[in-house]
Amino acid sequence: MQKWKITFVDDHGETVEEVFECEECPDNERAAKLIKARLLPVAAELDLNDLEGRTDDASVKSLKTQNSIQILGITPI
């Protein structure tokens, strides 16, 4: 399985790099879900698409607005 380095700004404003394994390059939504599963396991269990005001990138937006985490890039290792 391919390894991917996801770079993001955490809730303290520091740039963090985490390595995840996926078959193919994750898009931002998949990357947000991977980050949530590792850093915020309880929040990762919530189904954001059932909330009012649905959006395509629910995990990306909630990660930024609720947890102050913003994805900067995804690169193969």
Sequence and secondary structure as in RCSB ss.txt:
>XXXX:A:sequence
MQKWKITFVDDHGETVEEVFECEECPDNERAAKLIKARLLPVAAELDLNDLEGRTDDASVKSLKTQNSIQILGIT
PI
>XXXX:A:secstr
 EEEEEEEE TTS EEEEEEEESS   HHHHHHHHHHHH HHHHTS GGGSSS  TTHHHHHHHHHH  EEEEEE
E 
